[in-house]
């Protein structure tokens, strides 16, 4: 319901973005292209929480060191990582990771205006 409302609002405002979602299971890695970066994500389960490990690296043609993020998510919690476009008028690309019941849902959102 929340995503439907957000999508409707974005369409109504004429904002341009697209989203691609994938479901991951424990220890199954997923790789996602987020703008000019590549993110690899996997998780383990411990006492009902997901320990999510995300490694982000620039596109192979660009320079830069990879970054690693580790977070712990309970059911219903979300972790958001934004890439690029800071200091410009362009909206950043975002990787959203949600602990949804017995799965981790990873969604790449391109060009979304961050909510506050």
Buried (B, 14 or more C-beta within 10 A) or exposed (E): EEEEEBEEEBEEEEEEBEBEEBEBEBEEEBEBEBBEBBBBBBBEBEEEBBBBBBBBBBEEEEEEEEEEBEBBBEEEBEBEBBBBEEEEEEBBBBBBBBBBEEBBBBBBBBBBBEEE
